[in-house]
């Protein structure tokens, strides 16, 4: 029989560590060799145990999981790090991956899937939560979701966008809405920023394309 996969658990919640220890104890091919309640403790233990796989929480007091991941990979490059967290927003995903994490999983994962991820990590294979994978692929492609104007824009901004699409200038828009031209300019700037457009011409094209205004509306033939 081959040697078991050695695992270090890093999480500041003792109950989570206890649950993982109890589960992995039922799997002869996986052996927990160390537990750390903080990033700093993980750094101290990694050189001693050199685990095959580290299950890393991100939000911990003191040294967080991202910094701990960076330091662990420097001390033990062969140790593969699986982030196991409750957070799946960009500000956590990308720093963790850049720091050297191989896989990124959420704590609601099925135990058997987690064990499979550990086995794959030992072989250098990454596993990403589907939501995380979608964000990583999107980022790699350099794509951003096309914003929905009905969600991104306020009612007033929608109103101004329609008038821009009808060919109205800022002065005419200000008169029609009984607001200052300076206020119109501020709204136009916000519209362009939210829709990721360069100028009002692009905004007009966007409005027609997305059906914000239609032929026959606003007196436009």
ZANU-370800 format. One record per atom (N, C-alpha, C): atom name; residue in one letter; x, y, z. Coordinates in pm, whole numbers. Example, Ala and Ser with C-alpha at 12.3 -4.5 7.8 and 13.67 -1.06 7.14 Angstrom:
! residues 2
 site code      X      Y      Z
    N    a   1319   -569    780
   CA    a   1230   -450    780
    C    a   1320   -330    780
    N    s   1285   -225    708
   CA    s   1367   -106    714
    C    s   1290      3    787
//
This chain:
! residues 221
 site code      X      Y      Z
    N    x     86   -120      0
   CA    x      0      0      0
    C    x     88    124      0
    N    x     51    227    -81
   CA    x    130    348    -89
    C    x    117    430     39
    N    x    212    519     58
   CA    x    209    606    176
    C    x     86    697    171
    N    x     25    724    288
   CA    x    -93    813    289
    C    x    -54    957    253
    N    x   -151   1030    204
   CA    x   -132   1172    173
    C    x   -134   1248    305
    N    x    -29   1322    334
   CA    x    -22   1395    460
    C    x    -85   1533    443
    N    x   -163   1571    543
   CA    x   -241   1695    536
    C    x   -221   1778    662
    N    x   -208   1910    643
   CA    x   -209   2002    756
    C    x   -334   2088    745
    N    x   -404   2104    856
   CA    x   -525   2186    861
    C    x   -492   2321    922
    N    x   -537   2427    855
   CA    x   -514   2563    907
    C    x   -648   2635    913
    N    x   -699   2651   1034
   CA    x   -829   2717   1053
    C    x   -837   2761   1199
    N    x   -885   2883   1222
   CA    x   -891   2932   1359
    C    x  -1012   2879   1436
    N    x  -1100   2805   1369
   CA    x  -1216   2747   1437
    C    x  -1188   2601   1471
    N    x  -1179   2573   1599
   CA    x  -1146   2438   1643
    C    x  -1248   2334   1598
    N    x  -1376   2372   1597
   CA    x  -1479   2277   1559
    C    x  -1462   2233   1413
    N    x  -1420   2324   1328
   CA    x  -1398   2288   1188
    C    x  -1282   2190   1177
    N    x  -1174   2219   1251
   CA    x  -1058   2129   1248
    C    x  -1096   1992   1301
    N    x  -1173   1990   1409
   CA    x  -1214   1861   1468
    C    x  -1298   1781   1369
    N    x  -1388   1849   1299
   CA    x  -1472   1780   1202
    C    x  -1391   1722   1088
    N    x  -1291   1799   1040
   CA    x  -1207   1751    932
    C    x  -1120   1634    977
    N    x  -1066   1644   1098
   CA    x   -984   1535   1152
    C    x  -1067   1407   1161
    N    x  -1189   1420   1213
   CA    x  -1275   1303   1229
    C    x  -1309   1242   1093
    N    x  -1334   1326    995
   CA    x  -1369   1273    862
    C    x  -1249   1205    797
    N    x  -1134   1272    798
   CA    x  -1017   1214    733
    C    x   -969   1087    804
    N    x  -1003   1074    931
   CA    x   -966    953   1004
    C    x  -1036    829    947
    N    x  -1144    852    873
   CA    x  -1216    739    813
    C    x  -1156    699    678
    N    x  -1058    777    631
   CA    x   -997    751    500
    C    x   -852    708    519
    N    x   -819    583    493
   CA    x   -683    534    519
    C    x   -577    599    430
    N    x   -618    655    317
   CA    x   -519    713    225
    C    x   -485    858    257
    N    x   -554    917    358
   CA    x   -528   1056    397
    C    x   -499   1061    547
    N    x   -392   1129    584
   CA    x   -356   1136    726
    C    x   -327   1281    765
    N    x   -398   1331    864
   CA    x   -373   1465    916
    C    x   -251   1461   1006
    N    x   -148   1537    972
   CA    x    -24   1533   1049
    C    x     -3   1657   1135
    N    x    -83   1763   1109
   CA    x    -66   1885   1187
    C    x   -191   1971   1179
    N    x   -214   2048   1284
   CA    x   -323   2144   1288
    C    x   -268   2279   1332
    N    x   -316   2385   1269
   CA    x   -274   2520   1307
    C    x   -398   2607   1321
    N    x   -400   2687   1428
   CA    x   -513   2775   1454
    C    x   -491   2915   1399
    N    x   -376   2937   1335
   CA    x   -346   3069   1279
    C    x   -246   3054   1166
    N    x   -234   3160   1087
   CA    x   -136   3158    980
    C    x      5   3148   1032
    N    x     32   3220   1140
   CA    x    167   3220   1198
    C    x    204   3080   1248
    N    x    107   3012   1309
   CA    x    134   2877   1358
    C    x    158   2782   1241
    N    x     85   2802   1132
   CA    x    104   2719   1014
    C    x    245   2734    958
    N    x    296   2856    958
   CA    x    432   2882    910
    C    x    534   2808    997
    N    x    509   2805   1127
   CA    x    602   2736   1219
    C    x    598   2585   1196
    N    x    480   2531   1166
   CA    x    464   2386   1157
    C    x    501   2327   1021
    N    x    493   2407    915
   CA    x    510   2350    782
    C    x    650   2294    760
    N    x    750   2364    812
   CA    x    888   2317    794
    C    x    911   2186    869
    N    x    839   2169    980
   CA    x    855   2047   1060
    C    x    787   1927    995
    N    x    669   1948    938
   CA    x    590   1835    887
    C    x    597   1819    734
    N    x    626   1928    663
   CA    x    630   1926    515
    C    x    513   1844    459
    N    x    390   1885    482
   CA    x    275   1807    439
    C    x    260   1807    286
    N    x    196   1704    236
   CA    x    166   1700     93
    C    x     64   1808     57
    N    x    -35   1824    144
   CA    x   -145   1916    116
    C    x   -176   1997    241
    N    x   -209   2125    221
   CA    x   -252   2212    330
    C    x   -392   2262    299
    N    x   -484   2243    393
   CA    x   -617   2302    381
    C    x   -615   2435    456
    N    x   -631   2545    382
   CA    x   -606   2679    435
    C    x   -733   2764    442
    N    x   -768   2807    561
   CA    x   -873   2907    577
    C    x   -814   3043    540
    N    x   -898   3138    502
   CA    x   -846   3270    464
    C    x   -859   3373    574
    N    x   -975   3377    639
   CA    x  -1000   3482    738
    C    x   -961   3433    877
    N    x   -843   3476    920
   CA    x   -793   3439   1052
    C    x   -731   3561   1117
    N    x   -734   3568   1249
   CA    x   -672   3682   1316
    C    x   -521   3681   1297
    N    x   -461   3799   1296
   CA    x   -317   3807   1275
    C    x   -285   3784   1129
    N    x   -199   3689   1101
   CA    x   -162   3658    963
    C    x   -278   3586    894
    N    x   -328   3645    786
   CA    x   -441   3581    717
    C    x   -394   3469    625
    N    x   -491   3402    563
   CA    x   -458   3285    482
    C    x   -378   3317    357
    N    x   -397   3436    301
   CA    x   -321   3473    181
    C    x   -173   3487    213
    N    x   -143   3560    319
   CA    x     -4   3577    360
    C    x     57   3443    402
    N    x    -22   3364    474
   CA    x     27   3232    516
    C    x     56   3143    396
    N    x    -31   3149    295
   CA    x     -9   3071    173
    C    x    122   3111    106
    N    x    144   3240     96
   CA    x    268   3291     34
    C    x    391   3239    109
    N    x    385   3244    241
   CA    x    501   3202    321
    C    x    520   3051    320
    N    x    409   2979    324
   CA    x    419   2833    321
    C    x    479   2783    190
    N    x    440   2843     80
   CA    x    495   2801    -49
    C    x    643   2833    -59
    N    x    688   2939      8
   CA    x    830   2972      8
    C    x    909   2872     92
    N    x    849   2828    204
   CA    x    917   2734    293
    C    x    908   2590    245
    N    x    795   2553    185
   CA    x    775   2415    141
    C    x    705   2415      5
    N    x    780   2439   -102
   CA    x    719   2449   -235
    C    x    643   2323   -277
    N    x    682   2208   -226
   CA    x    613   2084   -265
    C    x    475   2071   -203
    N    x    450   2144    -96
   CA    x    319   2137    -30
    C    x    214   2209   -116
    N    x    110   2140   -152
   CA    x      3   2198   -231
    C    x   -104   2255   -138
    N    x   -147   2377   -168
   CA    x   -239   2446    -78
    C    x   -378   2454   -139
    N    x   -475   2405    -63
   CA    x   -616   2415    -99
    C    x   -681   2518     -8
    N    x   -730   2626    -65
   CA    x   -805   2723     15
    C    x   -942   2663     43
    N    x   -981   2665    170
   CA    x  -1113   2617    211
    C    x  -1177   2728    293
    N    x  -1270   2800    232
   CA    x  -1319   2923    291
    C    x  -1468   2940    265
    N    x  -1526   3043    325
   CA    x  -1667   3078    299
    C    x  -1678   3192    200
    N    x  -1565   3247    158
   CA    x  -1565   3368     76
    C    x  -1531   3337    -69
    N    x  -1611   3390   -162
   CA    x  -1584   3365   -303
    C    x  -1588   3494   -386
    N    x  -1552   3605   -325
   CA    x  -1547   3731   -398
    C    x  -1405   3754   -451
    N    x  -1395   3844   -548
   CA    x  -1268   3867   -617
    C    x  -1155   3905   -522
    N    x  -1188   3983   -418
   CA    x  -1082   4032   -330
    C    x  -1019   3920   -247
    N    x  -1082   3803   -245
   CA    x  -1022   3687   -178
    C    x   -966   3586   -277
    N    x  -1039   3563   -387
   CA    x  -1000   3460   -483
    C    x   -862   3488   -543
    N    x   -848   3604   -605
   CA    x   -727   3629   -683
    C    x   -601   3648   -598
    N    x   -608   3715   -483
   CA    x   -487   3721   -399
    C    x   -443   3582   -353
    N    x   -538   3494   -321
   CA    x   -503   3359   -276
    C    x   -435   3280   -387
    N    x   -489   3289   -507
   CA    x   -429   3216   -620
    C    x   -292   3273   -653
    N    x   -280   3405   -651
   CA    x   -150   3467   -678
    C    x    -47   3429   -573
    N    x    -94   3408   -450
   CA    x     -2   3372   -341
    C    x     48   3229   -354
    N    x    -17   3149   -439
   CA    x     32   3012   -460
    C    x    -67   2901   -432
    N    x   -193   2937   -400
   CA    x   -292   2831   -376
    C    x   -320   2755   -505
    N    x   -328   2624   -496
   CA    x   -356   2540   -612
    C    x   -506   2531   -638
    N    x   -582   2510   -531
   CA    x   -726   2492   -543
    C    x   -799   2591   -453
    N    x   -926   2618   -487
   CA    x  -1005   2714   -409
    C    x  -1145   2655   -395
    N    x  -1177   2616   -271
   CA    x  -1305   2550   -243
    C    x  -1381   2624   -134
    N    x  -1512   2605   -132
   CA    x  -1595   2667    -29
    C    x  -1632   2565     77
    N    x  -1658   2613    197
   CA    x  -1679   2523    310
    C    x  -1810   2444    303
    N    x  -1896   2476    206
   CA    x  -2017   2396    192
    C    x  -1996   2275    100
    N    x  -1870   2248     67
   CA    x  -1838   2137    -22
    C    x  -1874   2003     41
    N    x  -1913   1907    -41
   CA    x  -1941   1772      6
    C    x  -1810   1709     55
    N    x  -1811   1640    168
   CA    x  -1688   1581    222
    C    x  -1613   1492    124
    N    x  -1688   1411     48
   CA    x  -1623   1322    -48
    C    x  -1554   1402   -159
    N    x  -1614   1515   -197
   CA    x  -1552   1601   -299
    C    x  -1426   1666   -244
    N    x  -1428   1700   -115
   CA    x  -1309   1757    -53
    C    x  -1196   1655    -51
    N    x  -1229   1531    -15
   CA    x  -1127   1425    -13
    C    x  -1070   1404   -152
    N    x  -1156   1410   -253
   CA    x  -1110   1394   -390
    C    x  -1018   1509   -430
    N    x  -1051   1630   -383
   CA    x   -966   1746   -411
    C    x   -828   1730   -347
    N    x   -824   1671   -228
   CA    x   -697   1645   -161
    C    x   -614   1545   -242
    N    x   -679   1440   -289
   CA    x   -608   1340   -371
    C    x   -553   1405   -498
    N    x   -633   1488   -561
   CA    x   -590   1555   -684
    C    x   -477   1654   -657
    N    x   -487   1725   -544
   CA    x   -382   1822   -509
    C    x   -248   1753   -492
    N    x   -250   1633   -433
   CA    x   -127   1558   -414
    C    x    -61   1524   -548
    N    x   -144   1519   -653
   CA    x    -95   1493   -788
    C    x    -72   1623   -867
    N    x    -93   1737   -800
   CA    x    -73   1865   -866
    C    x   -190   1912   -950
    N    x   -307   1850   -931
   CA    x   -425   1887  -1009
    C    x   -512   1985   -929
    N    x   -549   2095   -992
   CA    x   -628   2198   -926
    C    x   -777   2166   -931
    N    x   -849   2207   -828
   CA    x   -995   2195   -823
    C    x  -1048   2331   -777
    N    x  -1142   2385   -852
   CA    x  -1201   2514   -818
    C    x  -1351   2501   -802
    N    x  -1405   2567   -701
   CA    x  -1550   2577   -689
    C    x  -1604   2636   -819
    N    x  -1717   2588   -869
   CA    x  -1768   2637   -998
    C    x  -1780   2789  -1007
    N    x  -1828   2854   -899
   CA    x  -1840   3000   -902
    C    x  -1702   3066   -912
    N    x  -1607   3008   -843
   CA    x  -1471   3061   -847
    C    x  -1409   3038   -984
    N    x  -1431   2919  -1039
   CA    x  -1377   2887  -1171
    C    x  -1429   2984  -1276
    N    x  -1557   3019  -1268
   CA    x  -1615   3112  -1365
    C    x  -1547   3248  -1358
    N    x  -1518   3293  -1237
   CA    x  -1452   3423  -1221
    C    x  -1308   3417  -1272
    N    x  -1240   3307  -1246
   CA    x  -1101   3293  -1291
    C    x  -1095   3292  -1443
    N    x  -1183   3215  -1506
   CA    x  -1185   3209  -1652
    C    x  -1217   3346  -1710
    N    x  -1314   3412  -1652
   CA    x  -1354   3544  -1699
    C    x  -1237   3642  -1689
    N    x  -1166   3635  -1578
   CA    x  -1052   3725  -1558
    C    x   -941   3692  -1658
    N    x   -915   3565  -1680
   CA    x   -811   3525  -1774
    C    x   -841   3571  -1916
    N    x   -968   3570  -1950
   CA    x  -1008   3613  -2084
    C    x  -1014   3766  -2095
    N    x  -1001   3832  -1981
   CA    x  -1007   3978  -1981
    C    x  -1144   4030  -2014
    N    x  -1246   3949  -1981
   CA    x  -1382   3988  -2014
    C    x  -1453   4040  -1891
    N    x  -1542   4134  -1915
   CA    x  -1629   4184  -1810
    C    x  -1773   4163  -1855
    N    x  -1857   4137  -1762
   CA    x  -1996   4119  -1797
    C    x  -2052   4249  -1852
    N    x  -2134   4238  -1956
   CA    x  -2198   4358  -2010
    C    x  -2300   4406  -1909
    N    x  -2287   4528  -1862
   CA    x  -2378   4575  -1759
    C    x  -2521   4589  -1811
    N    x  -2616   4559  -1730
   CA    x  -2757   4576  -1762
    C    x  -2798   4717  -1724
    N    x  -2836   4801  -1821
   CA    x  -2866   4941  -1789
    C    x  -2981   4956  -1692
    N    x  -3073   4860  -1694
   CA    x  -3187   4870  -1605
    C    x  -3149   4843  -1460
    N    x  -3032   4785  -1439
   CA    x  -2981   4759  -1304
    C    x  -2876   4862  -1265
    N    x  -2785   4891  -1359
   CA    x  -2671   4977  -1329
    C    x  -2708   5124  -1315
    N    x  -2805   5170  -1395
   CA    x  -2835   5312  -1400
    C    x  -2953   5349  -1312
    N    x  -2948   5470  -1257
   CA    x  -3062   5523  -1182
    C    x  -3170   5566  -1280
    N    x  -3289   5595  -1229
   CA    x  -3399   5640  -1315
    C    x  -3360   5767  -1391
    N    x  -3297   5860  -1322
   CA    x  -3257   5984  -1386
    C    x  -3152   5959  -1495
    N    x  -3058   5870  -1466
   CA    x  -2956   5838  -1566
    C    x  -3017   5770  -1688
    N    x  -3117   5685  -1666
   CA    x  -3187   5622  -1778
    C    x  -3256   5728  -1862
    N    x  -3316   5824  -1795
   CA    x  -3386   5932  -1864
    C    x  -3288   6011  -1952
    N    x  -3172   6041  -1897
   CA    x  -3071   6117  -1971
    C    x  -3014   6033  -2085
    N    x  -2996   5903  -2063
   CA    x  -2946   5816  -2169
    C    x  -3042   5815  -2288
    N    x  -3172   5812  -2260
   CA    x  -3271   5815  -2368
    C    x  -3258   5945  -2448
    N    x  -3240   6056  -2377
   CA    x  -3229   6185  -2444
    C    x  -3100   6195  -2526
    N    x  -2992   6135  -2474
   CA    x  -2867   6131  -2550
    C    x  -2889   6053  -2680
    N    x  -2961   5941  -2669
   CA    x  -2987   5858  -2786
    C    x  -3074   5931  -2889
    N    x  -3153   6026  -2841
   CA    x  -3236   6105  -2932
    C    x  -3159   6221  -2994
    N    x  -3030   6230  -2958
   CA    x  -2946   6333  -3018
    C    x  -2945   6465  -2945
    N    x  -2999   6469  -2823
   CA    x  -3004   6593  -2748
    C    x  -2867   6625  -2687
    N    x  -2829   6754  -2688
   CA    x  -2705   6795  -2623
    C    x  -2731   6825  -2476
    N    x  -2625   6854  -2402
   CA    x  -2639   6874  -2257
    C    x  -2729   6992  -2224
    N    x  -2718   7100  -2302
   CA    x  -2799   7218  -2275
    C    x  -2948   7186  -2292
    N    x  -2981   7116  -2400
   CA    x  -3121   7080  -2426
    C    x  -3174   6985  -2319
    N    x  -3089   6890  -2279
   CA    x  -3128   6796  -2173
    C    x  -3154   6870  -2042
    N    x  -3068   6966  -2011
   CA    x  -3083   7044  -1887
    C    x  -3216   7118  -1887
    N    x  -3250   7178  -2001
   CA    x  -3376   7252  -2011
    C    x  -3495   7158  -1999
    N    x  -3486   7042  -2063
   CA    x  -3598   6948  -2060
    C    x  -3624   6893  -1921
    N    x  -3518   6872  -1845
   CA    x  -3531   6811  -1712
    C    x  -3529   6914  -1599
    N    x  -3514   7040  -1637
   CA    x  -3511   7151  -1541
    C    x  -3402   7128  -1436
    N    x  -3282   7099  -1485
   CA    x  -3165   7087  -1399
    C    x  -3051   7163  -1464
    N    x  -2942   7183  -1392
   CA    x  -2831   7259  -1448
    C    x  -2753   7175  -1549
    N    x  -2685   7244  -1640
   CA    x  -2603   7174  -1738
    C    x  -2488   7099  -1669
    N    x  -2439   7157  -1560
   CA    x  -2333   7092  -1484
    C    x  -2380   6958  -1428
    N    x  -2504   6955  -1380
   CA    x  -2561   6831  -1328
    C    x  -2575   6727  -1438
    N    x  -2616   6775  -1557
   CA    x  -2627   6683  -1671
    C    x  -2491   6622  -1701
    N    x  -2386   6705  -1703
   CA    x  -2252   6655  -1732
    C    x  -2210   6549  -1631
    N    x  -2246   6571  -1505
   CA    x  -2211   6473  -1401
    C    x  -2283   6340  -1426
    N    x  -2411   6350  -1464
   CA    x  -2488   6229  -1494
    C    x  -2430   6156  -1615
    N    x  -2394   6231  -1718
   CA    x  -2337   6170  -1838
    C    x  -2207   6098  -1804
    N    x  -2125   6160  -1721
   CA    x  -1999   6098  -1679
    C    x  -2026   5967  -1607
    N    x  -2127   5966  -1519
   CA    x  -2161   5844  -1446
    C    x  -2213   5736  -1540
    N    x  -2292   5776  -1637
   CA    x  -2346   5681  -1734
    C    x  -2233   5613  -1810
    N    x  -2140   5693  -1860
   CA    x  -2028   5638  -1937
    C    x  -1944   5543  -1851
    N    x  -1923   5582  -1725
   CA    x  -1843   5499  -1635
    C    x  -1914   5366  -1607
    N    x  -2042   5370  -1575
   CA    x  -2116   5248  -1542
    C    x  -2129   5153  -1660
    N    x  -2143   5210  -1779
   CA    x  -2160   5127  -1898
    C    x  -2027   5096  -1966
    N    x  -1918   5148  -1909
   CA    x  -1784   5122  -1961
    C    x  -1773   5168  -2107
    N    x  -1820   5289  -2132
   CA    x  -1818   5348  -2265
    C    x  -1726   5470  -2266
    N    x  -1683   5509  -2385
   CA    x  -1585   5617  -2397
    C    x  -1647   5755  -2415
    N    x  -1760   5763  -2485
   CA    x  -1819   5895  -2512
    C    x  -1969   5881  -2535
    N    x  -2036   5996  -2553
   CA    x  -2181   5996  -2565
    C    x  -2228   5931  -2695
    N    x  -2144   5932  -2797
   CA    x  -2181   5863  -2922
    C    x  -2195   5714  -2896
    N    x  -2097   5657  -2826
   CA    x  -2106   5515  -2790
    C    x  -2227   5489  -2702
    N    x  -2258   5585  -2615
   CA    x  -2374   5571  -2527
    C    x  -2503   5566  -2608
    N    x  -2512   5652  -2710
   CA    x  -2631   5653  -2795
    C    x  -2646   5522  -2870
    N    x  -2535   5473  -2926
   CA    x  -2537   5345  -2998
    C    x  -2579   5232  -2904
    N    x  -2521   5235  -2784
   CA    x  -2553   5132  -2684
    C    x  -2702   5134  -2651
    N    x  -2757   5255  -2632
   CA    x  -2898   5269  -2595
    C    x  -2990   5213  -2703
    N    x  -2958   5240  -2829
   CA    x  -3038   5185  -2938
    C    x  -3024   5034  -2947
    N    x  -2901   4985  -2934
   CA    x  -2876   4842  -2948
    C    x  -2946   4761  -2839
    N    x  -2946   4817  -2716
   CA    x  -3003   4744  -2603
    C    x  -3152   4770  -2585
    N    x  -3210   4849  -2675
   CA    x  -3354   4872  -2668
    C    x  -3397   4969  -2561
    N    x  -3302   5050  -2511
   CA    x  -3338   5152  -2411
    C    x  -3432   5254  -2475
    N    x  -3409   5283  -2602
   CA    x  -3503   5364  -2681
    C    x  -3531   5288  -2809
    N    x  -3645   5314  -2868
   CA    x  -3683   5245  -2991
    C    x  -3729   5345  -3095
    N    x  -3726   5303  -3217
   CA    x  -3771   5388  -3326
    C    x  -3914   5436  -3301
    N    x  -3935   5564  -3319
   CA    x  -4069   5618  -3298
    C    x  -4085   5681  -3163
    N    x  -3990   5657  -3069
   CA    x  -3996   5718  -2937
    C    x  -3932   5855  -2941
    N    x  -3981   5944  -2857
   CA    x  -3920   6075  -2839
    C    x  -3915   6157  -2966
    N    x  -4003   6126  -3059
   CA    x  -4008   6205  -3179
    C    x  -3899   6171  -3278
    N    x  -3823   6063  -3254
   CA    x  -3714   6025  -3345
    C    x  -3771   5929  -3448
    N    x  -3752   5957  -3575
   CA    x  -3807   5871  -3679
    C    x  -3705   5772  -3727
//
